[in-house]
Each structure stands twice: as structure tokens, then as C-alpha cells.
Amino acid sequence: MKSIRKFHRASGKDRNVREGTSSPERRVLRRSEVEIKTGFKRAHIYKLMKAGTFPRPIRIGIRAVGWDSDEIDRWIVARLKERS
């Protein structure tokens, strides 16, 4: 466990979590990951997209879509700022 913590500290991941910043790596999130990050299920995510209040997915294959991790992170931050 200590070696994992050392790795995370060295890579800056602990700092990002403490400071509340998004992950340093931009990537495509699949729906299950978006559900975990937002706490919303599929139906609600698609309802928000239809209303124009949630980032649209990008097509990554014939039958596959994903979301830009930066867009999702910015959306979450904007929702948190609305609470303030």
C-alpha cells in the first residue's frame, strides 16, 4: 500500500484530489464512468442531454459513444458553483 501512495504522490494524483481539480489526463469516458462521476443513471443523463443541459457524447464507434472527461469535469464544477 505504501508504494501505491508513493506513486500517487509522485504523479501528483493526491494533489489533484486535495485541490479538487480534474484529473490531469483527458480521455473518453464511457457511460458507466459518467454515471459514477455524476451519480446519475442512463435515463436521467439522456433526459438532461435532450434538455440541452448536459454535455453531448462523441461517437467512438458504430454502436459506441463516450464523453470528453474535461467536459464532464467542467459540467460538475459548474453545478457545484451554482450551489454557492
C-alpha positions in Angstrom: 0.0 0.0 0.0 2.8 2.4 0.8 4.3 2.0 -2.7 0.9 2.9 -4.3 0.7 6.0 -2.1 4.2 7.0 -3.1 3.3 6.5 -6.8 0.2 8.7 -6.4 2.1 11.4 -4.6 4.9 11.3 -7.2 2.4 11.5 -10.0 0.5 14.4 -8.4 -2.7 12.5 -8.1 -3.0 13.2 -4.3 -2.6 16.9 -5.0 -5.3 16.9 -7.6 -7.8 15.2 -5.3 -6.9 17.5 -2.4 -7.2 20.6 -4.5 -10.4 19.5 -6.2 -9.0 19.8 -9.7 -9.9 17.4 -12.5 -7.7 14.5 -13.4 -4.6 15.6 -15.4 -5.4 13.1 -18.2 -8.1 14.0 -20.8 -9.9 10.9 -22.0 -13.1 9.5 -23.3 -15.5 8.3 -20.5 -17.9 5.5 -21.2 -21.5 5.8 -19.9 -20.8 3.7 -16.8 -18.0 6.1 -15.8 -20.2 9.1 -16.4 -22.8 7.5 -14.2 -20.3 7.0 -11.4 -18.9 10.6 -11.7 -22.3 12.3 -11.8 -24.4 9.9 -9.7 -27.0 9.9 -12.4 -28.3 6.8 -14.3 -28.6 6.5 -18.0 -32.2 7.7 -18.3 -31.5 10.9 -16.4 -28.3 11.6 -18.3 -30.2 11.4 -21.6 -33.0 13.5 -20.3 -30.5 16.2 -19.4 -28.9 16.0 -22.8 -32.3 16.3 -24.5 -32.9 19.5 -22.4 -29.5 20.8 -23.5 -28.1 20.9 -20.0 -25.6 18.1 -20.2 -22.6 17.5 -22.5 -23.3 15.6 -25.6 -21.4 12.3 -26.2 -19.0 11.8 -29.1 -19.2 8.8 -31.4 -16.3 6.4 -30.9 -17.5 3.5 -32.9 -20.5 2.2 -34.9 -22.5 1.5 -31.7 -20.4 3.2 -29.1 -20.3 6.7 -27.6 -18.3 8.3 -24.9 -18.0 11.7 -23.2 -15.0 14.0 -23.1 -13.7 13.8 -19.5 -12.9 17.6 -19.4 -16.4 18.5 -20.5 -17.9 16.3 -17.7 -15.5 17.7 -15.1 -16.4 21.3 -16.2 -20.1 20.4 -16.0 -19.7 19.1 -12.5 -17.7 22.2 -11.4 -20.4 24.4 -12.9 -23.1 22.6 -10.9 -21.1 23.0 -7.7 -20.7 26.7 -8.3 -24.5 27.1 -8.7 -24.8 25.9 -5.1 -22.7 28.7 -3.8 
